[in-house]
Amino acid sequence: MSLATVDANGRPSLRTILLRGWDRHGFTFFTNYESRKGRDIAENPRAALLFFWDKLSRQIRIEGSVQKITPDESDAYFQSRPRGHRLSAWVSAQSRPIGGRDELDARMSAIEARYPGEVPRPPYWGGYRVLPERFEFWQGRPNRLHDRLVYSRDGELWTVERLAP
């Protein structure tokens, strides 16, 4: 999915990330809390998600607030990751400048030596959940007369309306 965030100065940022779960509460992803997306969310806890299927001429846009998931949820997911992925969470100061590939390799060697067995979750790494407040379902149609249906949340109630293409 694509995740869009905005920093405190209104500068947008968009990137493709992995959706790791969804349920009636929202859509979950994991990252370094000190990454650009983590800093954006700390400054402005709102986001937009985009799922796009070109061959089907369909997309779903989701907008909502963002909150960190519980440490227990983050721990459980972290322990399900392959060992190398867990180690890399310690190695990478995500979104920060780095001197070169050799520096990353040296950090990896040091972390592998530090954690020969279990790899704990770094305190700066975990999950977020996007709590949806708006869904837009788009279906491409001939002559650009696309279908657009928007579901908006007002408290516990959802309303639906059709938008012009």
C-alpha positions as CSV (number, residue, x, y, z in Angstrom):
1,M,0.0,0.0,0.0
2,S,1.1,3.6,-0.3
3,L,1.2,5.7,2.9
4,A,1.0,9.5,2.8
5,T,2.0,11.6,5.8
6,V,2.5,15.3,6.3
7,D,5.1,17.0,8.6
8,A,4.5,19.9,10.9
9,N,5.3,22.3,8.0
10,G,2.7,20.8,5.7
11,R,5.3,19.0,3.5
12,P,3.7,15.7,2.2
13,S,5.6,12.5,1.9
14,L,4.5,9.4,0.1
15,R,6.0,5.9,0.2
16,T,5.1,2.3,-0.5
17,I,5.0,0.1,2.6
18,L,3.7,-3.3,3.6
19,L,0.3,-3.7,5.2
20,R,0.8,-6.1,8.0
21,G,-2.7,-6.5,9.3
22,W,-6.2,-5.1,9.2
23,D,-9.3,-5.6,11.3
24,R,-12.4,-3.7,12.4
25,H,-10.1,-1.2,14.3
26,G,-7.9,-0.3,11.3
27,F,-4.8,-0.9,9.2
28,T,-1.5,-1.9,10.8
29,F,2.1,-1.3,9.6
30,F,5.5,-1.3,11.3
31,T,8.5,1.0,11.2
32,N,11.2,2.8,13.0
33,Y,9.5,5.5,15.1
34,E,12.4,7.8,14.3
35,S,12.1,7.4,10.5
36,R,10.6,10.2,8.4
37,K,7.2,8.6,8.5
38,G,7.5,8.2,12.3
39,R,8.5,11.8,12.8
40,D,5.7,13.0,10.5
41,I,3.1,11.0,12.5
42,A,4.4,12.3,15.8
43,E,4.0,15.9,14.4
44,N,0.7,15.3,12.6
45,P,-1.0,12.0,13.5
46,R,-3.1,11.7,10.3
47,A,-2.4,9.7,7.2
48,A,-3.8,8.5,3.9
49,L,-3.5,5.0,2.4
50,L,-3.8,3.9,-1.2
51,F,-4.4,0.4,-2.6
52,F,-4.2,0.4,-6.4
53,W,-4.9,-2.4,-8.8
54,D,-4.1,-1.1,-12.3
55,K,-5.2,-4.3,-14.2
56,L,-8.6,-4.2,-12.5
57,S,-9.0,-0.4,-12.8
58,R,-9.7,-0.1,-9.1
59,Q,-8.4,1.7,-6.1
60,I,-9.3,2.3,-2.5
61,R,-8.3,5.4,-0.7
62,I,-8.4,5.5,3.1
63,E,-7.9,8.5,5.4
64,G,-7.8,8.6,9.1
65,S,-5.9,9.3,12.3
66,V,-2.9,7.2,13.3
67,Q,-2.0,5.8,16.7
68,K,0.8,3.5,18.0
69,I,-0.3,0.0,18.7
70,T,0.5,-1.6,22.1
71,P,4.1,-2.6,22.9
72,D,2.8,-6.2,23.3
73,E,1.4,-6.2,19.8
74,S,4.7,-4.7,18.5
75,D,6.7,-7.3,20.4
76,A,4.6,-10.2,19.0
77,Y,5.0,-9.1,15.4
78,F,8.7,-8.3,15.9
79,Q,9.4,-11.9,17.1
80,S,7.6,-13.3,14.1
81,R,10.0,-11.6,11.7
82,P,13.0,-13.4,10.3
83,R,16.2,-13.0,12.4
84,G,17.9,-10.8,9.7
85,H,14.9,-8.4,9.7
86,R,15.0,-8.2,13.5
87,L,18.8,-7.4,13.4
88,S,18.4,-4.8,10.7
89,A,15.9,-2.9,12.9
90,W,18.8,-2.3,15.3
91,V,21.3,-1.6,12.5
92,S,19.4,1.0,10.4
93,A,18.9,4.6,11.6
94,Q,16.1,4.7,9.0
95,S,15.8,7.8,6.9
96,R,19.0,9.3,8.3
97,P,22.2,9.9,6.3
98,I,24.9,7.2,6.4
99,G,28.5,7.2,5.4
100,G,28.3,4.2,3.1
101,R,27.6,0.5,2.7
102,D,30.6,-0.4,4.8
103,E,29.1,1.3,7.7
104,L,25.9,-0.7,7.4
105,D,27.9,-3.9,7.1
106,A,30.0,-3.1,10.2
107,R,26.9,-2.2,12.2
108,M,25.3,-5.6,11.2
109,S,28.4,-7.5,12.3
110,A,28.4,-5.7,15.7
111,I,24.6,-6.4,16.2
112,E,25.0,-10.0,15.3
113,A,27.8,-10.3,17.9
114,R,25.7,-8.5,20.5
115,Y,22.6,-10.7,19.9
116,P,23.8,-14.3,19.1
117,G,20.4,-15.7,20.3
118,E,17.1,-13.8,20.8
119,V,16.9,-10.4,19.3
120,P,14.7,-8.0,21.4
121,R,12.6,-5.3,19.8
122,P,14.4,-1.9,19.7
123,P,12.5,0.7,21.8
124,Y,12.3,3.0,18.8
125,W,10.6,0.4,16.5
126,G,7.0,-0.7,16.4
127,G,3.6,-0.6,14.9
128,Y,1.0,2.0,14.0
129,R,-2.7,1.6,13.2
130,V,-4.5,3.9,10.8
131,L,-8.1,4.4,12.2
132,P,-10.2,4.9,9.1
133,E,-12.5,7.9,8.9
134,R,-13.0,7.9,5.2
135,F,-13.0,5.3,2.4
136,E,-13.2,6.1,-1.3
137,F,-13.8,3.2,-3.6
138,W,-12.9,3.9,-7.3
139,Q,-13.8,1.8,-10.3
140,G,-12.6,2.8,-13.7
141,R,-15.3,2.9,-16.4
142,P,-15.3,3.7,-20.2
143,N,-15.1,7.3,-21.2
144,R,-13.8,8.3,-17.8
145,L,-17.3,8.0,-16.3
146,H,-15.8,6.3,-13.3
147,D,-17.6,5.2,-10.2
148,R,-16.6,6.8,-6.9
149,L,-18.2,5.9,-3.7
150,V,-17.2,7.6,-0.4
151,Y,-17.9,6.2,3.0
152,S,-17.4,8.8,5.8
153,R,-17.5,8.2,9.5
154,D,-19.2,10.6,11.9
155,G,-18.7,9.0,15.4
156,E,-20.1,5.5,15.1
157,L,-22.2,6.3,12.0
158,W,-21.1,5.8,8.4
159,T,-22.6,7.7,5.5
160,V,-22.1,7.0,1.8
161,E,-22.3,9.3,-1.2
162,R,-21.4,9.0,-4.8
163,L,-18.9,11.5,-6.2
164,A,-18.8,12.7,-9.8
165,P,-15.7,11.4,-11.7
